Amino acid sequence: MERKLLYMEAEMIKDKIKVVEHNTMAPKPLPLNEIATLE
């Protein structure tokens, strides 16, 4: 039972990483702190 839970958690983390990688590949506006340093 415990092992199955850990496996499910690992799968969720993998999915989150995929989402983050997808978001970082997509063009996105600069975060506010980066905009502030440009001025």
C-alpha positions as a Markdown table, in Angstrom:
| # | Residue | x | y | z |
|---|---|---|---|---|
| 1 | Met | 0.0 | 0.0 | 0.0 |
| 2 | Glu | 2.7 | 2.4 | 1.0 |
| 3 | Arg | 4.7 | 1.7 | -2.1 |
| 4 | Lys | 1.7 | 2.3 | -4.3 |
| 5 | Leu | 1.2 | 5.7 | -2.7 |
| 6 | Leu | 4.8 | 6.7 | -3.3 |
| 7 | Tyr | 4.5 | 5.6 | -6.9 |
| 8 | Met | 1.4 | 7.7 | -7.4 |
| 9 | Glu | 3.2 | 10.7 | -5.8 |
| 10 | Ala | 6.2 | 10.2 | -8.1 |
| 11 | Glu | 3.9 | 10.2 | -11.1 |
| 12 | Met | 2.3 | 13.4 | -10.0 |
| 13 | Ile | 5.7 | 15.0 | -9.6 |
| 14 | Lys | 6.7 | 13.9 | -13.1 |
| 15 | Asp | 3.5 | 15.5 | -14.5 |
| 16 | Lys | 4.2 | 18.7 | -12.6 |
| 17 | Ile | 7.8 | 18.8 | -14.0 |
| 18 | Lys | 6.4 | 18.3 | -17.5 |
| 19 | Val | 4.0 | 21.2 | -17.1 |
| 20 | Val | 6.8 | 23.4 | -15.8 |
| 21 | Glu | 9.0 | 22.4 | -18.7 |
| 22 | His | 6.2 | 23.2 | -21.1 |
| 23 | Asn | 5.6 | 26.6 | -19.5 |
| 24 | Thr | 9.3 | 27.5 | -19.6 |
| 25 | Met | 9.5 | 26.6 | -23.3 |
| 26 | Ala | 6.5 | 28.8 | -24.2 |
| 27 | Pro | 7.2 | 32.6 | -24.6 |
| 28 | Lys | 6.2 | 34.4 | -21.5 |
| 29 | Pro | 6.2 | 37.9 | -20.2 |
| 30 | Leu | 9.0 | 38.9 | -17.9 |
| 31 | Pro | 8.4 | 38.5 | -14.1 |
| 32 | Leu | 7.9 | 41.8 | -12.3 |
| 33 | Asn | 11.3 | 41.8 | -10.6 |
| 34 | Glu | 13.1 | 41.4 | -14.0 |
| 35 | Ile | 11.1 | 44.3 | -15.4 |
| 36 | Ala | 12.1 | 46.4 | -12.4 |
| 37 | Thr | 15.8 | 45.7 | -12.9 |
| 38 | Leu | 15.6 | 46.7 | -16.6 |
| 39 | Glu | 14.5 | 50.3 | -15.8 |
